[in-house]
Structures are given as C-alpha cells and as structure tokens.
Amino acid sequence: MLSWLSVILLFYYLGAIEGVKVNIKVVETHSQIGQGQIGYRATKLKPSRDPGPLCSHPVSKQLLGKCYELEEGEYKYRVCPFQNITQHEVALKWNAYHGILGIWQQWSYDPLYSTFLFAHYTDGDSCTKGVKTVSRVTHLYHVCGKRTHVTSVSEPQTCQYNITLESPLFCHEGFGDVFSALPEDN
C-alpha cells in the first residue's frame, strides 16, 4: 500500500515525464495527515493554564512526570496524572483531532465519608455542546490494580470524559482518604 507521500511523488514524477507541471501545495493545519505515516509530527499542544497544586496522598507523587496511554477505537488517550489528559485521533485523516481533554484542577470528594471520588481535570480544548461552546472536562477515577495503566475511557456526555487509571499505588491504605492528603503539622 502506498503512503500519501509516495502517491504525490509518483504523480509529480509522472507529470515531469509527460512535461506537465504539477503544483504541490502544503496545507498547514493543526495536525498533519495520519499518524501511521513516515515523518508524522504531532503539533505541540498548548494548555490554557498550568495544572493546579497537588494535594494528595504522598504515594501520588510517584506518578508525577509519568504518562500512561490507551488506544481505543480511533483514538489514543494519554493520561499524565496531576498534569493533563490528551486525545489523539489515530485514523489516517487529513484533519485528525489532537487535543487536550483537561488539565489537573482538584479532587472531587465525598464529604460524608471524607474520601476522594475522582480527580477533576478542567479547561480542555473547546468543544461544541448543542449550540454552546464549552471546554472539555475529564473525571479520572483511581482504582487499585496490579499494574499502572489506563483501563477504560468513555464520553457519557458530549465534551465530558470518564477515564479509569489502575495502579498498585491506589491500593495503599488511606489513598482515598481526604485527611491523608493534608500536610503534616510541624
């Protein structure tokens, strides 16, 4: 199977043989054509703000600077805990989507049990929801597991994503306890 670049070069070469001049125009867009092709370079995504402060159980710091990916359907999701979450369309399209689904903001917690429910990532890229334009939002759920990886992604509402990150770090006693995230008094 020929890549798009091979096809363009073939047409250019054939045009040169026949004496026909072929103009080639490079279209600059927010993304390049198809990830699976040689020379693919994703445009660097620009977050709208810095991540919020980390206020979590001390074991959470082991996740800083690390990212975990899941390819599901036509998309690759990249979760960088306490930083941001991105989505990259892997289909070979001229306008494949590459964007930010959310930037770490804070925990959502259950006040009755003083436990964290999920990590709240806000201020993602713009998204059309009905007649309104809103920012994408993601809820990252933390589940105890044998290895650290993204297990599922869903979009229960337009522009809102639910992602589950599994890790043995979340098995630590007191991980979901709000009080374990508070700094110790000196």
C-alpha positions in Angstrom: 0.0 0.0 0.0 1.4 3.4 -1.0 1.6 6.2 1.5 0.1 9.6 0.6 3.7 11.0 0.1 4.5 8.1 -2.3 1.4 8.9 -4.3 2.2 12.6 -4.5 5.8 11.9 -5.5 4.5 9.4 -8.2 2.2 12.0 -9.7 4.9 14.6 -9.6 7.3 12.2 -11.3 4.8 11.2 -13.9 3.9 14.8 -14.5 7.6 15.6 -15.1 7.9 12.8 -17.6 4.9 14.0 -19.5 6.1 17.5 -19.4 3.2 18.7 -17.3 3.9 20.9 -14.4 2.2 19.8 -11.2 1.9 22.4 -8.4 2.0 20.9 -4.9 0.5 22.9 -2.0 1.3 22.1 1.6 -1.7 22.8 3.8 -0.8 24.0 7.3 -3.3 22.7 9.8 -3.5 22.0 13.5 -2.4 18.4 12.7 -0.6 16.5 9.9 -2.1 13.8 7.8 -2.3 10.4 9.6 -0.1 9.2 12.4 1.0 6.0 10.8 3.0 7.6 8.1 6.7 8.3 8.0 7.6 11.8 9.1 4.5 12.3 11.2 4.9 15.0 13.8 2.1 15.9 16.1 1.7 19.6 16.7 2.7 20.5 20.3 -0.5 21.1 22.3 -0.7 24.3 24.3 -2.6 24.1 27.6 -4.7 27.2 28.5 -3.2 27.2 32.1 -0.8 25.5 34.5 -2.0 22.4 36.4 -3.5 23.0 39.9 -1.4 22.3 43.1 -1.0 18.7 44.1 -2.8 17.9 47.3 -3.0 14.1 47.6 -1.7 11.1 49.4 2.1 11.1 49.4 2.3 8.0 47.1 0.7 10.1 44.4 4.0 11.9 43.9 5.4 8.7 42.3 3.1 9.4 39.4 4.4 12.9 38.7 6.2 13.2 35.3 4.8 9.8 34.1 2.2 9.3 31.4 0.0 6.2 30.5 -1.6 5.5 27.2 -4.6 3.6 26.0 -5.5 3.2 22.3 -9.2 2.5 21.9 -11.0 2.6 18.6 -9.8 5.5 16.5 -8.2 7.4 19.5 -5.1 7.2 21.6 -5.6 8.7 25.1 -2.6 9.9 27.1 -3.0 10.4 30.9 -0.3 12.3 32.7 -1.6 12.3 36.4 -1.8 15.7 38.0 -0.8 17.3 34.7 -3.1 16.8 31.8 -5.1 14.3 29.6 -4.9 14.3 25.8 -6.7 12.6 23.0 -5.1 11.8 19.6 -7.0 10.5 16.6 -5.0 7.7 15.1 -7.1 7.3 11.9 -5.5 8.4 8.7 -7.3 11.6 8.1 -6.2 15.0 6.8 -7.7 16.7 9.9 -7.2 14.2 12.6 -8.0 15.5 16.1 -5.2 16.1 18.6 -6.3 18.0 21.7 -6.4 18.4 25.5 -9.3 16.8 27.3 -8.4 18.5 30.6 -5.8 20.0 32.9 -5.5 18.9 36.6 -7.6 21.1 38.8 -8.6 19.4 42.0 -10.2 16.4 43.7 -13.9 15.8 43.9 -14.7 14.2 47.2 -17.5 12.7 49.3 -17.9 14.9 52.4 -19.9 12.2 54.2 -17.1 9.7 54.1 -14.2 12.2 53.6 -12.9 10.2 50.6 -11.8 11.2 47.1 -14.2 10.3 44.3 -12.2 11.3 41.3 -9.6 13.7 40.0 -11.1 16.7 38.2 -9.4 17.9 35.0 -10.9 21.1 33.5 -10.2 23.7 30.8 -9.6 21.3 28.0 -9.9 22.3 24.4 -13.1 23.9 23.1 -16.0 21.6 22.3 -19.4 22.2 20.8 -22.2 21.0 23.0 -25.5 21.8 21.4 -25.4 25.4 20.5 -22.8 26.3 23.1 -19.0 26.1 23.0 -17.6 24.7 26.3 -14.2 23.4 27.5 -13.7 19.7 27.7 -13.7 18.2 31.2 -12.4 14.8 32.4 -13.0 12.8 35.5 -10.1 10.5 36.3 -11.0 7.6 38.5 -8.3 5.8 40.5 -8.6 2.0 41.0 -6.5 -0.5 42.9 -4.8 -2.9 40.5 -1.7 -5.0 39.8 0.0 -2.6 37.3 -0.3 1.1 36.4 -2.3 1.6 33.2 -5.4 3.2 31.7 -8.2 0.6 31.7 -11.2 2.5 30.2 -12.4 5.7 28.5 -15.9 6.8 28.0 -17.7 10.0 27.0 -21.0 9.8 28.9 -21.9 13.4 27.8 -20.7 15.4 24.9 -17.4 17.1 25.9 -17.2 15.2 29.3 -14.9 12.2 29.6 -14.5 9.5 32.3 -11.2 7.7 32.4 -10.1 4.9 34.8 -6.4 4.6 35.8 -5.5 1.5 37.7 -2.4 1.2 39.8 -1.0 -0.7 42.9 -0.3 2.8 44.3 -4.0 3.2 44.8 -4.2 0.1 46.9 -2.2 1.9 49.6 -4.1 2.2 52.8 -5.6 5.6 53.1 -5.0 6.6 49.5 -8.6 7.9 49.0 -8.8 9.4 52.5 -9.0 13.2 52.3 -7.2 13.7 55.6 -4.1 11.7 54.3 -3.6 14.4 51.7 -3.3 17.2 54.3 0.2 18.4 55.1 1.5 17.3 58.5 1.9 20.0 61.2 5.5 20.7 62.2 
